[in-house]
């Protein structure tokens, strides 16, 4: 397992909606089933996640599949262990509070 750290671009996409929705885009070099990445939830005033959606772009701009990552939160830092086996761009939508 390769811990990549905070490698993504994170954007709050639904401010002031009760829970925060944060879009995290990860580069095409992320390997599913092997790599982990972190997101600092405290930057968005959150300490926990309520839900997560993960998408793999297996063919650039064409084929998108869903994945089921494994997650854990420690001191406001979310660690995502990516599922699947594809090496591709990954997008995660977080529902955090």
N, C-alpha and C positions, 0 to 999 in steps of 0.2 A: 504494500500500500504506500502510495506517495502522497505526503501531506503538502499540498500546494500553497496553503495559506490563503490570504485574501487576494485572489487573482482576478476577481470579477469586477464588472461595472455595475453598481447598484443604484437604482432609481426608484424613489417613492412614486407610485402611479395613482394612488387614490388617497390623497391627504384628507384628514378630518372625516373619515368614514366610520369611526368607531374602532375598527382594527386597521392597522397599516397594511397596505399592499405594496410589496417591494419586489421589483423586477431585477433579477440578478442574471447578467449575461456572462458566460464563461467562454474562453477561447477554444478554438478548434483542436487544441492539443490535449484537451482533457480526455482521459481514458476511463470509460465506464467500467465498474467492477474493480478498479485499482486505485483511482485518485480520490482525494478528499480536498475540500476547500472550506474556508471559513467566511462568515459574514458577521460583522460587528453590529448587532441589533441596537446597541445603545446609541448609535449615531442617529437612530430614528425614534428614540425615546421608548424603546421596547426592551424586554428581557426574556420573552418567551415566544414560541410560535404556536399558532392555532392550526395551521394547515400548510401544505406545500404541494405544488405541482411542478413536475420536472419534464422538460422536453428535450429530445435529442434531434438535431438537424443532421440526419444521416446522409442526405444528399443536399449540398448547398443550395438553399433557396427553393427546394422542391419537396423533399420527404421529411416529415416531422413525426416522431413517435414519442409516446409517453414512457416515462421510466418511474420507478419507485425507489427513490433514494432512501438511505437510512440517515437519521439525524440525531443530534444531541445538542443540548444547550448547556453551557457552563459559564456562569458570570456574565451573561448577556452576549456571549459569542456562540453563534450557531456553527456546528461542524456538519457538513454535508458529505456523506459517502455515496458517490454516484453509482447507480445501478447499471445494468446492461453490460455490453462489451464493446460498444462502438467508441472509436476515437473521433470525436466531433465536437462542434459547438453545442453548448448546452445552455438552456434558458430555464431559470427557476422563478416561479411566482410564489412569494411567501405571504402568508397572512399572519401578522405578528401583533403582539400587544405588550 
